[in-house]
């Protein structure tokens, strides 16, 4: 699985399985990246909001693999809704990471986190998008996209964009599958990245998933990751544990169509303490 890729609408290839780095401390991020690359990962995802762009960049620079062979993504802070602020933040992320370019940069959310799914920030998103387009044209970014955008948020970008978003990164896992949004993105040739494919661990205790995983002879996390891949999304499980990294990549099995339908219909949204974060709040 670590060798399989998708091709974005602009022809750039992206590995189907990546490493998410949310909640990995900056001083531990470099080693997590080095461990992942040694195992075979070539897709690393970070964000300004994670506070670990420096560590991720250090890991990329010191992992022993050519920069061009690793796909590195980051995200523009959700609070930045103007052109000048976005342009400055792009350069600052590159500086912190110590990289000449990112392979992908996303607008982290259509609203600031303290007003997630709240007010109208369409004009600000379009301004930030123009900054991403200009950085893309300048060669600072190989691909550009968004995260947590709904169909309406995407249509607002389409209205003035000269470059269509190539990616939309969204919360997607067995128990919470936004099928309409995934279908909408795929119909517009936008790759969906699935973050939290294991629902931050809460889903590990789901009896239906445990029984299904046992039938396939895999773990619940492996079942969940395979599910997101069979949806046609790019999966981003987060871990700093090398053993979990290895296990997460051992997903070379196929879920039957009947079981895929059961997983699509599953409703499991207990995020435990992570429910405090806006993306898990149910808004």
VOGU-3710 file (C-alpha; in Angstrom, 3 decimals, decimal comma):
1> xxxxxxxxxx> 0,000/0,000/0,000  2,869/2,382/0,706  3,789/2,220/-2,991  0,310/2,985/-4,343  -0,627/6,495/-5,438  -3,467/8,692/-6,617  -3,023/11,307/-9,323  -4,345/14,788/-8,606  -6,145/16,832/-11,250  -2,904/18,659/-12,112
11> xxxxxxxxxx> -0,990/15,421/-12,686  0,883/15,403/-9,357  0,965/11,965/-7,711  0,268/11,489/-4,001  0,719/8,273/-1,983  -2,585/6,684/-0,984  -1,478/6,240/2,617  0,031/9,060/4,643  1,148/9,898/8,149  -0,868/12,463/10,073
21> xxxxxxxxxx> 1,049/14,447/12,693  -1,687/16,214/14,661  -0,938/16,175/18,421  2,671/15,089/17,848  4,854/17,584/19,720  7,327/19,603/17,691  10,294/18,084/19,528  9,076/14,568/18,709  7,920/15,213/15,136  11,318/14,858/13,465
31> xxxxxxxxxx> 11,868/11,364/14,851  8,304/10,350/13,965  8,927/11,444/10,389  12,274/9,638/10,225  10,675/6,467/11,587  7,817/6,685/9,103  10,124/7,247/6,144  12,321/4,323/7,215  9,219/2,100/7,236  8,302/3,272/3,741
41> xxxxxxxxxx> 5,926/6,203/4,170  6,345/8,929/1,583  3,386/11,154/2,495  3,607/13,376/5,595  0,841/15,765/6,691  1,270/18,718/9,054  -0,279/22,168/9,617  0,574/25,555/11,028  -2,012/24,897/13,735  -0,249/21,695/14,824
51> xxxxxxxxxx> 2,783/23,663/15,968  5,173/21,068/14,532  6,079/22,317/11,054  9,650/22,897/12,251  9,989/19,337/13,540  8,352/17,803/10,492  10,678/19,781/8,231  13,694/18,638/10,232  12,553/15,052/9,845  12,172/15,474/6,089
61> xxxxxxxxxx> 15,622/17,032/5,764  17,362/14,368/7,875  15,519/11,187/6,876  18,023/10,113/4,230  15,520/10,128/1,353  15,576/12,737/-1,419  13,148/15,584/-0,822  11,540/15,061/-4,224  10,506/11,547/-3,195  8,460/12,669/-0,176
71> xxxxxxxxxx> 5,040/14,321/-0,407  4,749/16,977/2,318  1,489/18,771/3,104  0,699/21,660/5,410  -2,246/23,933/6,088  -2,888/27,650/6,255  -4,280/28,642/9,663  -8,087/28,698/9,651  -8,059/32,201/11,136  -6,309/33,768/8,124
81> xxxxxxxxxx> -8,937/35,173/5,774  -7,053/37,810/3,779  -4,563/37,795/0,905  -1,605/39,483/2,573  -1,897/37,421/5,735  -2,124/34,220/3,721  0,847/35,099/1,517  2,976/35,878/4,566  1,871/32,674/6,321  2,821/30,524/3,316
91> xxxxxxxxxx> 6,343/31,936/3,396  6,524/31,546/7,175  5,520/27,883/6,997  8,239/27,271/4,428  10,756/29,075/6,627  9,801/27,115/9,750  9,961/23,799/7,926  13,220/24,712/6,203  11,825/23,592/2,853  11,891/25,207/-0,584
101> xxxxxxxxxx> 8,357/24,070/-1,395  5,411/22,093/-0,079  3,774/19,435/-2,197  0,352/20,502/-0,953  -1,083/23,363/1,085  -4,676/23,600/2,259  -6,901/26,253/3,789  -7,422/24,493/7,118  -11,102/25,351/7,537  -13,699/27,618/5,922
111> xxxxxxxxxx> -14,212/29,438/9,248  -11,872/30,312/12,113  -11,916/27,556/14,735  -13,714/29,738/17,285  -16,589/30,140/14,798  -16,454/26,757/13,061  -19,558/26,232/10,886  -20,594/29,718/11,942  -20,447/32,993/10,015  -19,892/33,827/6,365
121> xxxxxxxxxx> -16,200/33,979/5,481  -16,616/33,452/1,736  -14,792/36,634/0,745  -11,916/35,881/3,103  -11,608/32,337/1,788  -11,473/33,593/-1,773  -8,726/36,053/-0,796  -6,722/33,313/0,930  -7,268/31,091/-2,091  -5,780/33,744/-4,388
131> xxxxxxxxxx> -2,659/33,693/-2,216  -2,441/29,907/-2,575  -2,905/30,211/-6,346  -0,092/32,751/-6,569  2,223/30,588/-4,447  1,348/27,610/-6,653  2,160/29,606/-9,798  5,435/30,732/-8,196  6,467/27,109/-7,549  6,247/27,294/-3,767
141> xxxxxxxxxx> 3,394/24,754/-3,764  2,936/21,773/-6,101  -0,761/21,424/-5,324  -3,382/23,410/-3,412  -6,626/22,550/-1,720  -8,893/22,990/1,256  -9,922/21,143/4,405  -13,265/20,779/6,146  -15,022/22,514/3,232  -18,656/21,656/2,507
151> xxxxxxxxxx> -20,190/21,647/-0,962  -21,315/25,266/-0,499  -17,848/26,324/0,670  -16,304/24,733/-2,412  -18,786/26,396/-4,758  -17,865/29,751/-3,265  -14,216/29,091/-4,161  -15,178/27,911/-7,658  -16,871/31,256/-8,316  -13,597/33,184/-8,565
161> xxxxxxxxxx> -10,844/30,554/-8,686  -8,477/30,267/-11,615  -7,277/26,933/-10,201  -9,786/24,432/-8,858  -8,918/22,890/-5,462  -7,142/19,604/-6,023  -7,836/18,245/-2,523  -10,440/18,497/0,238  -9,332/16,975/3,553  -12,312/15,992/5,696
171> xxxxxxxxxx> -13,266/13,967/8,750  -14,171/10,536/7,360  -14,197/7,163/9,053  -16,382/4,118/9,558  -19,225/5,491/11,663  -19,038/8,977/10,166  -18,839/8,840/6,380  -19,858/12,021/4,492  -20,852/10,119/1,365  -22,584/13,042/-0,359
181> xxxxxxxxxx> -19,561/15,309/0,123  -17,147/12,595/-1,021  -19,255/11,996/-4,126  -19,463/15,727/-4,838  -15,692/16,116/-4,597  -15,023/13,091/-6,756  -17,432/14,420/-9,401  -15,287/17,583/-9,531  -12,003/15,629/-9,674  -11,082/16,716/-6,139
191> xxxxxxxxxx> -9,250/14,067/-4,112  -10,734/13,572/-0,651  -8,228/13,025/2,140  -9,693/11,194/5,141  -8,313/12,419/8,437  -8,988/10,600/11,701  -9,734/7,332/9,823  -9,610/5,535/13,181  -11,805/8,182/14,880  -9,058/8,975/17,394
201> xxxxxxxxxx> -9,300/5,569/18,977  -12,839/5,703/20,301  -14,000/3,363/17,572  -11,554/0,651/18,674  -14,147/-0,504/21,183  -17,048/-0,781/18,712  -18,310/-4,405/18,820  -19,558/-4,404/15,229  -16,179/-3,330/13,915  -14,341/-5,734/16,200
211> xxxxxxxxxx> -16,398/-8,655/14,909  -15,891/-7,646/11,281  -12,142/-7,173/11,755  -11,882/-10,612/13,325  -13,541/-12,162/10,270  -10,882/-10,610/8,045  -8,063/-11,501/10,407  -7,040/-7,873/10,830  -7,139/-5,248/13,573  -9,880/-2,644/13,898
221> xxxxxxxxxx> -7,469/0,142/12,841  -6,474/-1,850/9,746  -10,140/-2,388/8,871  -10,871/1,319/9,314  -7,919/2,403/7,173  -8,791/-0,088/4,451  -12,369/1,212/4,492  -11,287/4,778/3,746  -9,019/3,564/0,953  -11,840/1,595/-0,665
231> xxxxxxxxxx> -13,969/4,745/-0,559  -11,403/6,194/-2,968  -10,028/8,584/-0,363  -6,456/9,121/0,758  -6,045/7,920/4,338  -4,132/9,848/7,016  -3,843/7,849/10,242  -1,914/9,679/12,950  0,692/7,996/15,143  4,210/8,505/16,451
241> xxxxxxxxxx> 4,564/4,805/17,278  6,649/2,904/14,687  4,839/-0,369/15,402  1,501/1,294/14,709  2,945/2,848/11,550  3,911/-0,613/10,299  0,548/-2,125/11,209  -1,367/0,752/9,598  0,365/0,024/6,298  -0,560/-3,682/6,330
251> xxxxxxxxxx> -3,911/-3,205/4,620  -3,518/-5,288/1,471  -6,887/-6,998/1,767  -10,316/-6,289/0,315  -13,523/-5,538/2,205  -16,560/-7,112/0,543  -19,222/-4,875/-0,991  -21,737/-6,028/1,630  -19,385/-5,116/4,457  -18,581/-1,782/2,797
261> xxxxxxxxxx> -22,305/-1,025/2,750  -22,565/-1,938/6,434  -19,639/0,337/7,281  -21,126/3,194/5,269  -24,355/2,861/7,239  -22,624/2,665/10,622  -23,163/5,625/12,964  -20,397/5,851/15,581  -19,385/9,366/16,618  -18,218/9,050/20,191
271> xxxxxxxxxx> -14,945/10,973/20,185  -14,395/10,968/23,933  -12,223/13,858/25,090  -11,542/14,809/21,467  -15,175/15,980/21,195  -13,898/19,275/22,589  -12,315/20,044/19,205  -14,567/21,871/16,704  -14,354/19,197/13,984  -15,707/16,568/16,382
281> xxx> -18,330/18,736/18,059  -21,181/17,751/15,770  -21,598/21,222/14,271
//
